[in-house]
Amino acid sequence: MVTSDDTARVIAPPPLLALAVVVFGLLLDWLLPAYVLSLVLSLTERIMLSIILIGAGGTLGYAAVKTFRAAGTRVEPWKPSTVLVDGGVFAWLRNPMYVGGVLILAGLSVALASDWMLVLTILLVPVIHYGVVRREERYLAARFGEPYRQYMAQVPRYGWPF
């Protein structure tokens, strides 16, 4: 039986956090323009870098969503998880949606030469880590027990070994 307590209790839906970064970043660019990205990178360099970042982020996110849906569990971390997903992209990266989201935000920041959006994206990383990922980990460890703890020991959170 699923109860209202059967969730990770994340601080906010991650897409809403990403939207806040975009909106407040652009607002700050308008109020306090810095022009650092446009001075440091040429338009061609910004376009190339943003294509790489957005492409990599989109690929990770798409692969993760596809794997979740194939496994029959929910993508949204504020809803109950029904299956422990450890295949596909999750075999080498525990949080591909969050890594992908940060890469997309960074790519969008570079594409738009939005210095503040990039700063807010960097500040979003610990918010996602402590307000979403760590809460999900506690929830999944309680929900799936030893299989999840073994998965945590074998697969790094963000693709690198820490």
C-alpha positions, 0 to 999 in steps of 0.5 A: 500500500502506498501512503503519503509518507512513501516519497523521498520528500524532496525540497521541491520538484527539480524541474521547478528548481531549474525553472527558478534558475532560468528565470532568476538568472535572466532577471539578474542579467537584466538588472545587473549585467556582467558580460563575462561569458560574452567577453571570455567566449566568442559567439562561435565558442559559446554555440559549440560549447552549448551544443556539447553541454545541452546535447550531453545533458539531454542524452543523459536525461532522455536515457534515464527517463526511458530506462525508468519508464521501461522499468515501470516506475515513476520519474518524479522523485516526489512520487513513490518509487515502485522498482529499483532501477539499476540498468541502462545508464543507471548501471554507471551513474546513479543520478543521470537526470540531475547531472543531465539537468545541470549540463543543460542549464550550463549549456543554456547559460553559455548559449545565452551568455547569461552569467547569472544563470551560470552562477545560479546553476553552480549554486543549484548543485548543492541544493540538488545534492542535499535537498533532493539526492540525499533525501532520495537516497534515504528514501530508497535505502528504506524502501529497497533495503540491502539491494539499494545499499549494494547498488550505492556501493557499486555505482557512483552518484554523479559518475565519478567516484565520490 
